[in-house]
Amino acid sequence: MIIFSIIGALIGAGFASGQEMYLFFYRFGGWGIFGLILCSILIGLVVYKTFSIIYNSKQNGKEIKDYQDFLNEIFYKNRKPPKKKYLNLSYISNIIINVFLLVTFYIMISGFGAYFEQEFGFNKFIGASILAVACFFILIKDIKGVAKANSVIVPVLITIIFIIGIKNLNSTQLNSIQFNWNYNWIIQAIVYCSYNMILVVPILVELGEYIKSKKSITIISILSSVIVFVLAFSIFLLLTNVNTDFSKLEMPAIYAIDHAFPAFRAIYGIVILLSIFTTAISIGISFLKNVSKDKKSFPQFVGLMCISGVLISNIGFANLVKMLFPVFGYLGILEILCILKRN
């Protein structure tokens, strides 16, 4: 269940659509593959360190109950946070993360609408509204509803992407991938890991209660890292099968599927829609847990999130990804460094 929740949060609209894969890896050619390896390793390390911090704190009688507690632990540990909020790194970070969680939820809503517009010619508000309604009924059931949804949907996603990846290996021209040196692949791999993990860490905090041993932490971290790489590499190779300007496409993977494996188009469409849904509910529950301490207020918060998400979806999925993800990725590097340096 824990691994499925982690993967469900990671493989959202940007991932499955190929938009993130193009922006952060594919445009660097062969070096983008090394970027994927670096990013996958970093994701595994952050998962390991985050769960270890939560587990060790619990063993020492200092249980981390929420994300604010976790931020206090990584930024101040045995020291008291400053009383002045504008000097309190954990308080400032929590605000930034909450903004990013909400923005990412909006991006998922927008991605759902973009898919319906691109594939069926429907107004994007129709697709956005469908996802908003589905999220509402799952989110009001709290973390248990999200975990159950991920435990059913994510295995299906992994299986479909893996099958397409295997099918794709037979036609991929690996020798056509160029290796023109550009150090930016390192920076972009770190940024990609950073903005993904500042989204996932609040979810890990919520899942911390299910961690029972150090051994389970190691297993979860390794499997998460391996699964992320296999899925990402499958989409990376998929993009190599077509020669076009992906920067002008909302969903590059759909275009690649349509040209290389048209028979899989409908199936991959399901992957994208389910990926968007799993990330939306994972991100949504993290935001709700951070901003609402009273479960009775969940329906009101969820309603506001879903309605505003539909309204903002008109900005455009690709534009939101290109503008906001890199910005939050750079902002999240400080938190990731603090997590990794903890003993």
Short mmCIF file of the C-alpha atoms (twelve columns), coordinates in Angstrom:
data_MODEL
# 
_entry.id   MODEL 
# 
loop_
_atom_site.group_PDB 
_atom_site.id 
_atom_site.type_symbol 
_atom_site.label_atom_id 
_atom_site.label_alt_id 
_atom_site.label_comp_id 
_atom_site.label_asym_id 
_atom_site.label_seq_id 
_atom_site.Cartn_x 
_atom_site.Cartn_y 
_atom_site.Cartn_z 
_atom_site.pdbx_PDB_model_num 
ATOM 1   C CA . MET A 1   0.000   0.000  0.000   1 
ATOM 2   C CA . ILE A 2   2.798   2.449  0.881   1 
ATOM 3   C CA . ILE A 3   4.681   1.896  -2.382  1 
ATOM 4   C CA . PHE A 4   1.502   2.277  -4.411  1 
ATOM 5   C CA . SER A 5   0.726   5.551  -2.644  1 
ATOM 6   C CA . ILE A 6   4.222   6.876  -3.415  1 
ATOM 7   C CA . ILE A 7   4.105   5.852  -7.077  1 
ATOM 8   C CA . GLY A 8   0.540   7.128  -7.358  1 
ATOM 9   C CA . ALA A 9   1.687   10.573 -6.259  1 
ATOM 10  C CA . LEU A 10  4.680   10.594 -8.613  1 
ATOM 11  C CA . ILE A 11  3.138   9.449  -11.894 1 
ATOM 12  C CA . GLY A 12  0.683   12.237 -12.472 1 
ATOM 13  C CA . ALA A 13  -0.375  14.218 -15.510 1 
ATOM 14  C CA . GLY A 14  3.085   15.575 -16.294 1 
ATOM 15  C CA . PHE A 15  4.728   12.163 -15.961 1 
ATOM 16  C CA . ALA A 16  2.305   9.973  -17.909 1 
ATOM 17  C CA . SER A 17  1.677   12.595 -20.608 1 
ATOM 18  C CA . GLY A 18  5.405   12.799 -21.373 1 
ATOM 19  C CA . GLN A 19  5.448   16.555 -20.701 1 
ATOM 20  C CA . GLU A 20  7.815   16.206 -17.734 1 
ATOM 21  C CA . MET A 21  9.890   13.581 -19.509 1 
ATOM 22  C CA . TYR A 22  10.492  15.925 -22.434 1 
ATOM 23  C CA . LEU A 23  11.082  19.037 -20.330 1 
ATOM 24  C CA . PHE A 24  13.511  17.564 -17.794 1 
ATOM 25  C CA . PHE A 25  15.182  14.642 -19.617 1 
ATOM 26  C CA . TYR A 26  14.435  13.876 -23.264 1 
ATOM 27  C CA . ARG A 27  15.620  17.224 -24.654 1 
ATOM 28  C CA . PHE A 28  19.113  16.442 -23.307 1 
ATOM 29  C CA . GLY A 29  19.420  13.348 -25.501 1 
ATOM 30  C CA . GLY A 30  21.378  10.423 -24.108 1 
ATOM 31  C CA . TRP A 31  22.409  12.407 -21.046 1 
ATOM 32  C CA . GLY A 32  18.757  12.529 -20.127 1 
ATOM 33  C CA . ILE A 33  18.959  8.786  -19.404 1 
ATOM 34  C CA . PHE A 34  21.717  9.444  -16.870 1 
ATOM 35  C CA . GLY A 35  19.477  12.179 -15.507 1 
ATOM 36  C CA . LEU A 36  16.743  9.587  -14.990 1 
ATOM 37  C CA . ILE A 37  19.176  7.319  -13.136 1 
ATOM 38  C CA . LEU A 38  20.371  10.169 -10.918 1 
ATOM 39  C CA . CYS A 39  16.818  11.320 -10.214 1 
ATOM 40  C CA . SER A 40  15.581  7.805  -9.378  1 
ATOM 41  C CA . ILE A 41  18.444  7.277  -6.918  1 
ATOM 42  C CA . LEU A 42  17.750  10.620 -5.249  1 
ATOM 43  C CA . ILE A 43  14.043  9.804  -4.941  1 
ATOM 44  C CA . GLY A 44  14.906  6.505  -3.223  1 
ATOM 45  C CA . LEU A 45  17.288  8.310  -0.837  1 
ATOM 46  C CA . VAL A 46  14.731  10.942 0.105   1 
ATOM 47  C CA . VAL A 47  12.069  8.285  0.728   1 
ATOM 48  C CA . TYR A 48  14.533  6.358  2.899   1 
ATOM 49  C CA . LYS A 49  15.674  9.384  4.897   1 
ATOM 50  C CA . THR A 50  12.140  10.718 5.396   1 
ATOM 51  C CA . PHE A 51  10.800  7.439  6.752   1 
ATOM 52  C CA . SER A 52  13.948  6.988  8.864   1 
ATOM 53  C CA . ILE A 53  13.481  10.409 10.477  1 
ATOM 54  C CA . ILE A 54  9.853   9.578  11.277  1 
ATOM 55  C CA . TYR A 55  10.704  6.082  12.550  1 
ATOM 56  C CA . ASN A 56  13.683  7.193  14.687  1 
ATOM 57  C CA . SER A 57  11.699  10.042 16.216  1 
ATOM 58  C CA . LYS A 58  8.967   7.612  17.199  1 
ATOM 59  C CA . GLN A 59  11.529  5.239  18.730  1 
ATOM 60  C CA . ASN A 60  12.918  8.141  20.761  1 
ATOM 61  C CA . GLY A 61  9.500   9.036  22.107  1 
ATOM 62  C CA . LYS A 62  9.078   12.117 19.926  1 
ATOM 63  C CA . GLU A 63  6.329   11.157 17.499  1 
ATOM 64  C CA . ILE A 64  5.903   13.230 14.352  1 
ATOM 65  C CA . LYS A 65  2.151   13.754 14.037  1 
ATOM 66  C CA . ASP A 66  1.936   16.058 11.036  1 
ATOM 67  C CA . TYR A 67  3.967   17.829 8.365   1 
ATOM 68  C CA . GLN A 68  4.676   20.857 10.558  1 
ATOM 69  C CA . ASP A 69  6.222   18.537 13.167  1 
ATOM 70  C CA . PHE A 70  8.360   16.981 10.439  1 
ATOM 71  C CA . LEU A 71  9.612   20.364 9.217   1 
ATOM 72  C CA . ASN A 72  10.467  21.399 12.781  1 
ATOM 73  C CA . GLU A 73  12.413  18.162 13.141  1 
ATOM 74  C CA . ILE A 74  14.534  18.565 10.002  1 
ATOM 75  C CA . PHE A 75  15.180  22.294 10.389  1 
ATOM 76  C CA . TYR A 76  15.626  22.576 14.163  1 
ATOM 77  C CA . LYS A 77  15.760  19.050 15.646  1 
ATOM 78  C CA . ASN A 78  16.575  19.635 19.343  1 
ATOM 79  C CA . ARG A 79  16.226  23.429 19.136  1 
ATOM 80  C CA . LYS A 80  13.071  25.467 19.516  1 
ATOM 81  C CA . PRO A 81  11.876  27.209 16.334  1 
ATOM 82  C CA . PRO A 82  12.034  31.039 16.387  1 
ATOM 83  C CA . LYS A 83  8.923   32.673 17.831  1 
ATOM 84  C CA . LYS A 84  8.807   35.181 14.993  1 
ATOM 85  C CA . LYS A 85  7.159   33.381 12.106  1 
ATOM 86  C CA . TYR A 86  9.034   35.277 9.395   1 
ATOM 87  C CA . LEU A 87  12.281  33.843 10.844  1 
ATOM 88  C CA . ASN A 88  10.907  30.312 11.208  1 
ATOM 89  C CA . LEU A 89  12.093  28.202 8.264   1 
ATOM 90  C CA . SER A 90  9.652   25.386 8.993   1 
ATOM 91  C CA . TYR A 91  6.701   27.788 9.040   1 
ATOM 92  C CA . ILE A 92  7.778   29.485 5.798   1 
ATOM 93  C CA . SER A 93  8.453   26.121 4.129   1 
ATOM 94  C CA . ASN A 94  5.057   24.827 5.158   1 
ATOM 95  C CA . ILE A 95  3.356   27.793 3.489   1 
ATOM 96  C CA . ILE A 96  5.377   27.285 0.284   1 
ATOM 97  C CA . ILE A 97  4.625   23.564 0.238   1 
ATOM 98  C CA . ASN A 98  0.915   24.147 0.792   1 
ATOM 99  C CA . VAL A 99  0.840   26.590 -2.120  1 
ATOM 100 C CA . PHE A 100 2.652   24.058 -4.311  1 
ATOM 101 C CA . LEU A 101 0.318   21.239 -3.263  1 
ATOM 102 C CA . LEU A 102 -2.703  23.318 -4.165  1 
ATOM 103 C CA . VAL A 103 -1.161  24.473 -7.463  1 
ATOM 104 C CA . THR A 104 -0.287  20.875 -8.380  1 
ATOM 105 C CA . PHE A 105 -3.843  19.801 -7.612  1 
ATOM 106 C CA . TYR A 106 -4.974  22.502 -10.041 1 
ATOM 107 C CA . ILE A 107 -2.488  21.228 -12.631 1 
ATOM 108 C CA . MET A 108 -3.976  17.733 -12.373 1 
ATOM 109 C CA . ILE A 109 -7.453  19.169 -12.900 1 
ATOM 110 C CA . SER A 110 -6.149  21.119 -15.897 1 
ATOM 111 C CA . GLY A 111 -4.389  18.026 -17.306 1 
ATOM 112 C CA . PHE A 112 -7.611  16.028 -17.158 1 
ATOM 113 C CA . GLY A 113 -9.417  18.775 -19.040 1 
ATOM 114 C CA . ALA A 114 -6.569  19.065 -21.578 1 
ATOM 115 C CA . TYR A 115 -6.793  15.356 -22.362 1 
ATOM 116 C CA . PHE A 116 -10.522 15.501 -23.058 1 
ATOM 117 C CA . GLU A 117 -10.028 18.563 -25.232 1 
ATOM 118 C CA . GLN A 118 -7.135  17.041 -27.207 1 
ATOM 119 C CA . GLU A 119 -8.620  13.577 -27.660 1 
ATOM 120 C CA . PHE A 120 -12.346 14.191 -27.982 1 
ATOM 121 C CA . GLY A 121 -12.655 17.874 -28.804 1 
ATOM 122 C CA . PHE A 122 -14.674 18.512 -25.650 1 
ATOM 123 C CA . ASN A 123 -14.413 21.808 -23.813 1 
ATOM 124 C CA . LYS A 124 -11.666 21.414 -21.190 1 
ATOM 125 C CA . PHE A 125 -14.120 22.427 -18.462 1 
ATOM 126 C CA . ILE A 126 -15.998 19.145 -19.007 1 
ATOM 127 C CA . GLY A 127 -12.961 16.975 -18.280 1 
ATOM 128 C CA . ALA A 128 -11.879 19.221 -15.416 1 
ATOM 129 C CA . SER A 129 -15.342 19.005 -13.851 1 
ATOM 130 C CA . ILE A 130 -15.398 15.186 -14.087 1 
ATOM 131 C CA . LEU A 131 -12.112 14.901 -12.168 1 
ATOM 132 C CA . ALA A 132 -13.170 17.525 -9.636  1 
ATOM 133 C CA . VAL A 133 -16.333 15.584 -8.786  1 
ATOM 134 C CA . ALA A 134 -14.439 12.256 -8.531  1 
ATOM 135 C CA . CYS A 135 -11.815 13.840 -6.247  1 
ATOM 136 C CA . PHE A 136 -14.489 15.313 -4.009  1 
ATOM 137 C CA . PHE A 137 -16.034 11.929 -3.178  1 
ATOM 138 C CA . ILE A 138 -12.640 10.274 -2.541  1 
ATOM 139 C CA . LEU A 139 -11.079 13.109 -0.517  1 
ATOM 140 C CA . ILE A 140 -13.940 13.469 1.943   1 
ATOM 141 C CA . LYS A 141 -13.132 9.890  3.010   1 
ATOM 142 C CA . ASP A 142 -9.683  11.018 4.218   1 
ATOM 143 C CA . ILE A 143 -6.348  9.171  3.777   1 
ATOM 144 C CA . LYS A 144 -7.946  5.707  3.907   1 
ATOM 145 C CA . GLY A 145 -10.029 6.433  0.833   1 
ATOM 146 C CA . VAL A 146 -6.937  7.683  -1.018  1 
ATOM 147 C CA . ALA A 147 -4.860  4.648  -0.003  1 
ATOM 148 C CA . LYS A 148 -7.567  2.227  -1.128  1 
ATOM 149 C CA . ALA A 149 -7.936  3.980  -4.475  1 
ATOM 150 C CA . ASN A 150 -4.164  3.905  -5.063  1 
ATOM 151 C CA . SER A 151 -3.884  0.233  -4.079  1 
ATOM 152 C CA . VAL A 152 -6.315  -0.648 -6.876  1 
ATOM 153 C CA . ILE A 153 -5.354  1.846  -9.598  1 
ATOM 154 C CA . VAL A 154 -1.541  2.063  -9.341  1 
ATOM 155 C CA . PRO A 155 -0.838  -1.663 -10.023 1 
ATOM 156 C CA . VAL A 156 -2.900  -1.304 -13.204 1 
ATOM 157 C CA . LEU A 157 -0.882  1.764  -14.238 1 
ATOM 158 C CA . ILE A 158 2.448   0.070  -13.588 1 
ATOM 159 C CA . THR A 159 1.414   -3.021 -15.557 1 
ATOM 160 C CA . ILE A 160 0.201   -1.086 -18.619 1 
ATOM 161 C CA . ILE A 161 3.248   1.217  -18.801 1 
ATOM 162 C CA . PHE A 162 5.572   -1.764 -18.326 1 
ATOM 163 C CA . ILE A 163 3.881   -3.717 -21.141 1 
ATOM 164 C CA . ILE A 164 4.138   -0.730 -23.485 1 
ATOM 165 C CA . GLY A 165 7.787   -0.316 -22.460 1 
ATOM 166 C CA . ILE A 166 8.579   -3.944 -23.344 1 
ATOM 167 C CA . LYS A 167 6.741   -3.598 -26.651 1 
ATOM 168 C CA . ASN A 168 8.626   -0.393 -27.355 1 
ATOM 169 C CA . LEU A 169 12.069  -1.987 -26.838 1 
ATOM 170 C CA . ASN A 170 11.665  -3.972 -30.044 1 
ATOM 171 C CA . SER A 171 11.348  -0.839 -32.166 1 
ATOM 172 C CA . THR A 172 13.491  1.686  -30.312 1 
ATOM 173 C CA . GLN A 173 16.569  2.865  -32.172 1 
ATOM 174 C CA . LEU A 174 18.946  3.345  -29.235 1 
ATOM 175 C CA . ASN A 175 21.816  4.244  -31.555 1 
ATOM 176 C CA . SER A 176 19.837  7.288  -32.706 1 
ATOM 177 C CA . ILE A 177 20.035  8.886  -29.251 1 
ATOM 178 C CA . GLN A 178 22.689  11.598 -29.285 1 
ATOM 179 C CA . PHE A 179 25.136  12.276 -26.449 1 
ATOM 180 C CA . ASN A 180 25.932  15.960 -26.772 1 
ATOM 181 C CA . TRP A 181 27.409  17.069 -23.442 1 
ATOM 182 C CA . ASN A 182 25.352  19.617 -21.536 1 
ATOM 183 C CA . TYR A 183 25.681  19.907 -17.765 1 
ATOM 184 C CA . ASN A 184 22.073  21.113 -17.525 1 
ATOM 185 C CA . TRP A 185 20.892  17.491 -17.410 1 
ATOM 186 C CA . ILE A 186 22.323  17.256 -13.877 1 
ATOM 187 C CA . ILE A 187 20.557  20.403 -12.713 1 
ATOM 188 C CA . GLN A 188 17.253  19.402 -14.269 1 
ATOM 189 C CA . ALA A 189 17.414  15.902 -12.756 1 
ATOM 190 C CA . ILE A 190 17.904  17.436 -9.295  1 
ATOM 191 C CA . VAL A 191 15.109  19.961 -9.861  1 
ATOM 192 C CA . TYR A 192 12.768  17.205 -11.061 1 
ATOM 193 C CA . CYS A 193 13.492  15.132 -7.964  1 
ATOM 194 C CA . SER A 194 13.117  18.188 -5.742  1 
ATOM 195 C CA . TYR A 195 9.695   19.325 -6.883  1 
ATOM 196 C CA . ASN A 196 8.373   15.765 -6.913  1 
ATOM 197 C CA . MET A 197 9.622   14.993 -3.441  1 
ATOM 198 C CA . ILE A 198 8.367   18.183 -1.815  1 
ATOM 199 C CA . LEU A 199 4.985   16.933 -3.006  1 
ATOM 200 C CA . VAL A 200 5.554   13.371 -1.843  1 
ATOM 201 C CA . VAL A 201 7.159   14.087 1.560   1 
ATOM 202 C CA . PRO A 202 3.858   15.324 3.105   1 
ATOM 203 C CA . ILE A 203 2.303   12.073 1.890   1 
ATOM 204 C CA . LEU A 204 5.174   10.079 3.419   1 
ATOM 205 C CA . VAL A 205 4.526   11.814 6.739   1 
ATOM 206 C CA . GLU A 206 0.906   10.680 6.585   1 
ATOM 207 C CA . LEU A 207 2.044   7.131  5.771   1 
ATOM 208 C CA . GLY A 208 4.676   7.095  8.508   1 
ATOM 209 C CA . GLU A 209 2.336   5.375  10.958  1 
ATOM 210 C CA . TYR A 210 2.436   2.236  8.779   1 
ATOM 211 C CA . ILE A 211 6.239   1.889  9.028   1 
ATOM 212 C CA . LYS A 212 7.093   -0.895 11.474  1 
ATOM 213 C CA . SER A 213 10.822  -1.545 10.926  1 
ATOM 214 C CA . LYS A 214 14.059  -0.262 9.363   1 
ATOM 215 C CA . LYS A 215 14.042  -3.226 6.997   1 
ATOM 216 C CA . SER A 216 10.676  -2.210 5.559   1 
ATOM 217 C CA . ILE A 217 12.009  1.318  4.992   1 
ATOM 218 C CA . THR A 218 14.907  -0.054 2.941   1 
ATOM 219 C CA . ILE A 219 12.656  -2.296 0.853   1 
ATOM 220 C CA . ILE A 220 10.128  0.487  0.180   1 
ATOM 221 C CA . SER A 221 12.875  2.941  -0.809  1 
ATOM 222 C CA . ILE A 222 14.613  0.572  -3.227  1 
ATOM 223 C CA . LEU A 223 11.394  -0.599 -4.868  1 
ATOM 224 C CA . SER A 224 10.136  2.969  -5.223  1 
ATOM 225 C CA . SER A 225 13.392  4.016  -6.898  1 
ATOM 226 C CA . VAL A 226 13.435  1.058  -9.291  1 
ATOM 227 C CA . ILE A 227 9.765   1.355  -10.271 1 
ATOM 228 C CA . VAL A 228 10.082  5.097  -10.933 1 
ATOM 229 C CA . PHE A 229 13.099  4.534  -13.186 1 
ATOM 230 C CA . VAL A 230 11.515  1.687  -15.163 1 
ATOM 231 C CA . LEU A 231 8.325   3.675  -15.770 1 
ATOM 232 C CA . ALA A 232 10.166  6.887  -16.643 1 
ATOM 233 C CA . PHE A 233 12.608  5.105  -18.955 1 
ATOM 234 C CA . SER A 234 9.689   3.430  -20.742 1 
ATOM 235 C CA . ILE A 235 8.169   6.818  -21.539 1 
ATOM 236 C CA . PHE A 236 11.585  8.257  -22.484 1 
ATOM 237 C CA . LEU A 237 12.116  5.492  -25.050 1 
ATOM 238 C CA . LEU A 238 8.601   5.964  -26.346 1 
ATOM 239 C CA . LEU A 239 9.456   9.551  -27.317 1 
ATOM 240 C CA . THR A 240 12.489  8.395  -29.332 1 
ATOM 241 C CA . ASN A 241 10.222  6.652  -31.847 1 
ATOM 242 C CA . VAL A 242 8.946   9.854  -33.419 1 
ATOM 243 C CA . ASN A 243 10.653  12.920 -34.799 1 
ATOM 244 C CA . THR A 244 8.686   16.053 -33.934 1 
ATOM 245 C CA . ASP A 245 8.860   19.227 -31.854 1 
ATOM 246 C CA . PHE A 246 7.482   18.014 -28.525 1 
ATOM 247 C CA . SER A 247 7.704   21.499 -27.052 1 
ATOM 248 C CA . LYS A 248 4.546   22.423 -28.980 1 
ATOM 249 C CA . LEU A 249 2.495   19.492 -27.681 1 
ATOM 250 C CA . GLU A 250 0.419   19.319 -24.499 1 
ATOM 251 C CA . MET A 251 0.851   15.538 -24.228 1 
ATOM 252 C CA . PRO A 252 3.910   14.223 -26.136 1 
ATOM 253 C CA . ALA A 253 3.411   10.601 -25.064 1 
ATOM 254 C CA . ILE A 254 -0.039  10.448 -26.660 1 
ATOM 255 C CA . TYR A 255 1.414   11.769 -29.919 1 
ATOM 256 C CA . ALA A 256 4.228   9.192  -29.787 1 
ATOM 257 C CA . ILE A 257 1.821   6.344  -29.020 1 
ATOM 258 C CA . ASP A 258 -0.453  7.388  -31.869 1 
ATOM 259 C CA . HIS A 259 2.420   7.259  -34.381 1 
ATOM 260 C CA . ALA A 260 4.410   4.294  -33.074 1 
ATOM 261 C CA . PHE A 261 1.722   2.056  -31.550 1 
ATOM 262 C CA . PRO A 262 -1.717  3.317  -32.601 1 
ATOM 263 C CA . ALA A 263 -3.375  0.183  -31.214 1 
ATOM 264 C CA . PHE A 264 -2.306  1.245  -27.711 1 
ATOM 265 C CA . ARG A 265 -3.661  4.781  -27.966 1 
ATOM 266 C CA . ALA A 266 -6.912  4.120  -26.105 1 
ATOM 267 C CA . ILE A 267 -5.157  2.041  -23.448 1 
ATOM 268 C CA . TYR A 268 -2.546  4.719  -22.842 1 
ATOM 269 C CA . GLY A 269 -5.298  7.283  -22.604 1 
ATOM 270 C CA . ILE A 270 -6.588  5.304  -19.624 1 
ATOM 271 C CA . VAL A 271 -3.073  5.406  -18.124 1 
ATOM 272 C CA . ILE A 272 -2.972  9.191  -18.331 1 
ATOM 273 C CA . LEU A 273 -6.426  9.674  -16.864 1 
ATOM 274 C CA . LEU A 274 -5.765  7.260  -13.986 1 
ATOM 275 C CA . SER A 275 -2.331  8.787  -13.359 1 
ATOM 276 C CA . ILE A 276 -3.853  12.233 -13.095 1 
ATOM 277 C CA . PHE A 277 -6.519  10.926 -10.733 1 
ATOM 278 C CA . THR A 278 -4.094  9.153  -8.359  1 
ATOM 279 C CA . THR A 279 -1.849  12.206 -8.118  1 
ATOM 280 C CA . ALA A 280 -4.783  14.572 -7.643  1 
ATOM 281 C CA . ILE A 281 -6.181  12.629 -4.691  1 
ATOM 282 C CA . SER A 282 -2.720  12.067 -3.152  1 
ATOM 283 C CA . ILE A 283 -1.806  15.738 -3.402  1 
ATOM 284 C CA . GLY A 284 -5.296  16.802 -2.350  1 
ATOM 285 C CA . ILE A 285 -5.252  14.811 0.899   1 
ATOM 286 C CA . SER A 286 -1.802  16.186 1.790   1 
ATOM 287 C CA . PHE A 287 -3.008  19.758 1.349   1 
ATOM 288 C CA . LEU A 288 -6.158  19.093 3.371   1 
ATOM 289 C CA . LYS A 289 -4.191  17.509 6.222   1 
ATOM 290 C CA . ASN A 290 -1.897  20.545 6.348   1 
ATOM 291 C CA . VAL A 291 -4.520  23.269 6.311   1 
ATOM 292 C CA . SER A 292 -7.432  21.640 8.120   1 
ATOM 293 C CA . LYS A 293 -7.025  20.150 11.581  1 
ATOM 294 C CA . ASP A 294 -10.759 19.555 11.913  1 
ATOM 295 C CA . LYS A 295 -12.114 16.717 9.771   1 
ATOM 296 C CA . LYS A 296 -15.557 18.290 9.914   1 
ATOM 297 C CA . SER A 297 -14.282 21.092 7.694   1 
ATOM 298 C CA . PHE A 298 -12.958 18.681 5.017   1 
ATOM 299 C CA . PRO A 299 -16.056 18.838 2.768   1 
ATOM 300 C CA . GLN A 300 -15.914 22.652 2.683   1 
ATOM 301 C CA . PHE A 301 -12.190 22.720 1.879   1 
ATOM 302 C CA . VAL A 302 -12.570 19.980 -0.724  1 
ATOM 303 C CA . GLY A 303 -15.465 21.791 -2.344  1 
ATOM 304 C CA . LEU A 304 -13.477 25.031 -2.615  1 
ATOM 305 C CA . MET A 305 -10.446 23.176 -4.011  1 
ATOM 306 C CA . CYS A 306 -12.443 21.374 -6.677  1 
ATOM 307 C CA . ILE A 307 -14.483 24.366 -7.803  1 
ATOM 308 C CA . SER A 308 -11.467 26.700 -8.006  1 
ATOM 309 C CA . GLY A 309 -9.508  23.961 -9.821  1 
ATOM 310 C CA . VAL A 310 -12.102 23.831 -12.585 1 
ATOM 311 C CA . LEU A 311 -12.020 27.615 -12.962 1 
ATOM 312 C CA . ILE A 312 -8.198  27.778 -13.119 1 
ATOM 313 C CA . SER A 313 -7.961  24.894 -15.615 1 
ATOM 314 C CA . ASN A 314 -8.432  27.377 -18.445 1 
ATOM 315 C CA . ILE A 315 -4.802  28.537 -18.065 1 
ATOM 316 C CA . GLY A 316 -3.567  25.422 -19.857 1 
ATOM 317 C CA . PHE A 317 -1.847  22.245 -18.688 1 
ATOM 318 C CA . ALA A 318 1.501   22.587 -20.486 1 
ATOM 319 C CA . ASN A 319 1.843   26.248 -19.505 1 
ATOM 320 C CA . LEU A 320 1.292   25.418 -15.842 1 
ATOM 321 C CA . VAL A 321 3.903   22.639 -15.917 1 
ATOM 322 C CA . LYS A 322 6.517   24.775 -17.691 1 
ATOM 323 C CA . MET A 323 5.992   27.848 -15.527 1 
ATOM 324 C CA . LEU A 324 5.514   26.466 -12.043 1 
ATOM 325 C CA . PHE A 325 7.201   23.066 -11.626 1 
ATOM 326 C CA . PRO A 326 10.788  24.300 -12.171 1 
ATOM 327 C CA . VAL A 327 10.215  27.257 -9.811  1 
ATOM 328 C CA . PHE A 328 9.002   25.052 -6.971  1 
ATOM 329 C CA . GLY A 329 11.748  22.561 -7.782  1 
ATOM 330 C CA . TYR A 330 14.418  25.153 -7.001  1 
ATOM 331 C CA . LEU A 331 12.562  26.254 -3.858  1 
ATOM 332 C CA . GLY A 332 12.351  22.669 -2.624  1 
ATOM 333 C CA . ILE A 333 16.088  21.948 -2.850  1 
ATOM 334 C CA . LEU A 334 16.668  23.397 0.657   1 
ATOM 335 C CA . GLU A 335 14.165  21.011 2.226   1 
ATOM 336 C CA . ILE A 336 15.588  18.022 0.333   1 
ATOM 337 C CA . LEU A 337 19.139  18.888 1.445   1 
ATOM 338 C CA . CYS A 338 17.985  19.157 5.070   1 
ATOM 339 C CA . ILE A 339 16.337  15.729 4.837   1 
ATOM 340 C CA . LEU A 340 19.389  14.080 3.258   1 
ATOM 341 C CA . LYS A 341 21.907  15.515 5.736   1 
ATOM 342 C CA . ARG A 342 20.027  14.273 8.799   1 
ATOM 343 C CA . ASN A 343 21.697  11.432 10.701  1 
# 
